[in-house]
């Protein structure tokens, strides 16, 4: 059954060909929200989702695919053109595409080294273009679009809240040596979201974020270098669990229930509390646990289930051994 607040609305979701963003797109469609899925390509399950929502229907929302390289700003603008052409405009934007310190753009494989595709002459890191510059640029485009629609509206009724929801990470607080560029980008996203908090009350644009732990997605499962970080005792968070929390942030509810870490008194038992959904809110998503990430004096992710990769110290040691040998990446 479609939620009244999401039905007949339209969203753009980047990185929606797989993982968290595909799960979020699926949730929105089930709630009656049209979706532009923007990605370089679609996994089979994403193709199936679009096929099931490809025809106009009174009972189903519609989905369209826009091939998008999020590093290219003209292609980001094209997403909005597609949404306007297909659905008349956009209400919700999720610039969710991201990469986890891939060898082709890694601090530990500098431009010019054998595994890097970042050119010494390009003056840029692809990982930062994807994880940081693209969300910032999409947010600019979304704000301009929302304000334009509001100024041209002839309705005397109050305008509904528009939403921009980002994907940060527990790496926005913790800092494994393995992933300096990823850590930096997620710290930046969290700060960016908090910076834009006043837009909620001032112009009706709510910018929020989720900060997931270790998510069971192709980003991990299809990457042996990442998968070796995970020990048998580690637990995964599902993409659907993250998408559900993302839905809380955009479906118009006033409050959400999160763990109350202050109630545990340092023990294992945690209580619950309600927090207001408003601009600048960041929710950490672990396994069976949602926590508000405070701006100041926050306790951090701790060792919650779904927040740990036990073998990461092994990789950190490998990096230190590489540096101790006088190398930083293999020369071409």
CORZI-V999200 format. One record per pair of residues at least 12 apart in sequence whose ideal C-beta (glycine too) atoms are under 6 Angstrom apart, sorted by sequence separation. I is the first residue (numbers start at 1). J is the second residue. D is the distance in whole Angstrom. If there is no record, write none. Layout:
I&J&D  I&J&D
This chain:
13&25&5  25&37&5  103&115&4  171&183&5  260&272&6  50&63&5  66&79&5  104&117&4  105&118&5  260&273&4  172&186&4  193&207&5  50&65&6  171&186&4  172&187&5  257&272&5  289&304&5  66&82&5  146&162&4  193&209&5  11&28&5  169&186&4  257&274&6  258&275&6  275&292&5  168&186&5  172&190&4  286&304&4  287&305&4  255&274&4  287&306&3  105&125&5  216&236&4  286&306&4  16&37&4  105&126&4  168&189&5  255&276&6  256&277&6  286&307&5  11&33&6  13&35&6  17&39&3  64&86&5  105&127&4  142&164&5  168&190&5  214&236&6  215&237&5  216&238&6  217&239&5  16&39&6  26&49&6  166&189&5  9&33&5  10&34&4  11&35&5  12&36&5  14&38&5  15&39&6  17&41&6  22&46&5  29&53&5  213&237&5  215&239&6  6&31&4  7&32&3  17&42&4  18&43&5  139&164&5  6&32&6  17&43&6  6&33&4  34&61&5  70&97&5  166&193&5  3&31&5  33&61&5  34&62&5  35&63&5  36&64&6  37&65&5  38&66&5  99&127&6  2&31&5  17&46&5  32&61&5  2&32&3  36&66&5  38&68&4  212&242&5  259&289&6  99&130&5  135&166&6  29&61&5  210&242&6  258&290&5  259&291&5  98&131&5  258&291&6  29&63&6  258&292&5  210&245&5  210&246&6  245&283&6  261&299&6  95&134&6  172&211&6  95&135&4  245&285&5  38&79&5  168&209&5  170&211&6  208&249&5  169&211&6  36&79&6  95&138&4  161&204&5  162&205&5  163&206&5  164&207&5  165&208&5  166&209&4  167&210&6  168&211&4  170&213&5  242&285&5  159&204&6  161&206&5  245&290&6  36&82&6  36&83&5  93&142&4  237&287&5  235&287&5  34&87&5  132&185&4  127&181&5  131&185&4  90&145&6  14&70&5  132&188&5  128&185&6  71&129&4  146&205&5  70&130&6  89&149&5  76&137&6  80&141&6  76&138&6  70&134&4  73&137&6  80&145&6  12&79&5  237&306&4  235&305&5  12&83&6  91&162&6  92&163&5  93&164&5  94&165&5  96&167&5  211&282&6  235&306&5  207&279&5  10&83&6  107&180&4  206&279&5  208&281&5  209&282&5  210&283&5  211&284&4  212&285&5  213&286&5  107&181&5  234&308&6  21&96&4  210&285&5  234&309&6  234&310&5  10&87&4  12&90&6  101&179&4  200&278&5  200&279&3  230&309&5  231&310&4  10&90&5  101&181&6  199&279&6  229&309&4  231&311&5  10&91&6  11&92&4  12&93&5  13&94&5  14&95&5  15&96&5  101&182&4  165&246&6  9&91&4  14&96&6  15&97&3  100&182&5  197&279&4  211&293&6  229&311&5  14&97&4  197&280&3  229&312&5  165&249&6  165&250&6  194&280&5  163&250&4  190&282&6  214&306&6  213&306&4  213&307&4  214&309&6  194&295&6  100&219&6  173&300&5  170&301&4  176&312&5  170&307&6  178&315&5  177&316&4  177&319&6  92&250&5  19&217&4  19&218&6  18&218&5  19&219&6  108&319&6  23&239&4  27&243&5  113&329&3  114&330&4  23&240&5  113&330&6  114&332&5  20&239&5  24&243&4  110&329&5  19&239&5  23&243&4  27&247&5  109&329&4  20&242&5  24&246&5  6&251&6  5&251&5  5&252&3  3&251&5
